[in-house]
């Protein structure tokens, strides 16, 4: 069974940086595509960034391109979301998710970590 635990959220001023971590426990981390999603109050959940199982391809929401990066460390079974130049509109609960490669839907989710950007 796969379990995901996020960490690294917090309160930061606009223009600041945070790095979120997602620890993957279970078998075969290298077989899973990993994604970061966020949900702000009153809004639908949106996909922020994703990285394929091989790390060869990434995706970013348009509004975070150039500010966020995603990476994975196979030795630590961890995926990271580096967030720079944070804006108040980045305030949300951020969730890590995993899906077995070649599947469409993410079927494992973390509990979420709060990111609050003060303006």
C-alpha positions as CSV (number, residue, x, y, z in Angstrom):
1,X,0.0,0.0,0.0
2,X,1.3,3.5,-0.9
3,X,1.3,6.3,1.6
4,X,2.2,9.9,0.9
5,X,3.2,12.4,3.6
6,X,3.7,16.1,2.7
7,X,5.7,18.5,4.7
8,X,7.2,22.0,4.3
9,X,4.1,24.2,4.2
10,X,3.8,27.3,6.2
11,X,3.4,31.1,6.2
12,X,5.6,33.1,4.0
13,X,5.6,36.7,2.7
14,X,4.9,37.5,-0.9
15,X,8.1,37.0,-3.0
16,X,9.4,34.4,-0.6
17,X,10.1,30.7,-1.2
18,X,9.1,27.4,0.2
19,X,10.0,23.8,-0.6
20,X,7.4,21.1,-0.2
21,X,8.4,17.5,0.3
22,X,6.3,14.4,-0.3
23,X,7.6,11.2,1.3
24,X,6.4,8.1,-0.6
25,X,6.2,4.8,1.4
26,X,5.4,1.6,-0.3
27,X,6.9,-0.4,-3.1
28,X,8.4,0.7,-6.4
29,X,8.4,4.5,-6.2
30,X,10.2,4.5,-9.5
31,X,7.0,3.2,-11.2
32,X,4.9,6.1,-10.2
33,X,4.1,9.4,-11.8
34,X,3.9,12.1,-9.0
35,X,1.9,15.2,-8.9
36,X,1.2,18.3,-6.8
37,X,-2.3,19.7,-6.6
38,X,-3.7,22.6,-4.6
39,X,-7.1,23.7,-3.4
40,X,-7.8,27.2,-2.2
41,X,-11.0,28.0,-0.2
42,X,-14.0,28.1,-2.4
43,X,-12.1,26.9,-5.4
44,X,-11.8,23.6,-7.1
45,X,-8.7,21.5,-6.8
46,X,-6.2,22.2,-9.6
47,X,-3.1,20.4,-10.8
48,X,0.0,22.5,-10.1
49,X,2.9,20.3,-11.3
50,X,3.7,16.8,-12.2
51,X,6.7,14.6,-13.0
52,X,6.8,11.3,-14.7
53,X,8.0,8.1,-13.2
54,X,11.3,8.4,-15.1
55,X,11.7,12.1,-14.3
56,X,12.0,12.8,-18.0
57,X,8.9,14.9,-18.3
58,X,7.3,17.6,-16.2
59,X,4.1,19.6,-16.3
60,X,3.4,23.0,-14.7
61,X,0.2,25.0,-14.4
62,X,0.6,28.2,-16.5
63,X,0.4,30.5,-13.5
64,X,3.4,28.8,-11.8
65,X,5.7,28.4,-14.8
66,X,9.1,29.9,-14.2
67,X,8.4,30.1,-10.4
68,X,7.9,26.4,-9.4
69,X,10.0,23.4,-10.1
70,X,9.3,19.8,-9.4
71,X,11.9,17.1,-8.8
72,X,12.2,13.5,-7.4
73,X,14.9,11.7,-5.5
74,X,14.7,7.9,-6.0
75,X,17.2,7.3,-3.2
76,X,14.9,9.0,-0.7
77,X,11.5,8.1,-2.3
78,X,10.6,11.8,-2.2
79,X,9.2,14.3,-4.6
80,X,9.8,18.0,-4.1
81,X,8.0,21.2,-5.1
82,X,10.3,24.2,-5.0
83,X,8.1,27.4,-5.0
84,X,9.8,30.7,-5.6
85,X,8.4,34.2,-6.0
86,X,5.3,33.2,-4.1
87,X,2.2,35.3,-4.6
88,X,-0.9,35.6,-2.4
89,X,-2.9,33.7,-5.0
90,X,-0.6,30.7,-4.3
91,X,-2.3,30.3,-0.9
92,X,-3.9,26.9,-0.7
93,X,-3.7,23.5,0.7
94,X,-1.2,21.6,-1.4
95,X,-1.6,17.8,-1.9
96,X,0.9,15.3,-3.2
97,X,-0.5,12.5,-5.4
98,X,0.8,9.3,-7.1
99,X,-0.4,7.2,-10.0
100,X,1.1,4.0,-11.4
101,X,2.7,4.9,-14.7
102,X,0.5,4.7,-17.8
103,X,-2.6,5.2,-15.8
104,X,-4.8,8.3,-16.1
105,X,-6.0,9.0,-12.6
106,X,-4.1,9.6,-9.4
107,X,-5.2,7.1,-6.9
108,X,-3.0,7.8,-3.9
109,X,-3.2,11.1,-2.1
110,X,-1.5,12.8,0.9
111,X,-3.2,14.6,3.7
112,X,-2.2,18.0,2.4
113,X,-0.1,20.9,3.7
114,X,-1.1,24.5,4.1
115,X,0.7,27.2,2.3
116,X,-0.2,30.8,3.2
117,X,1.4,33.7,1.3
118,X,0.9,37.1,3.0
119,X,0.9,40.2,0.9
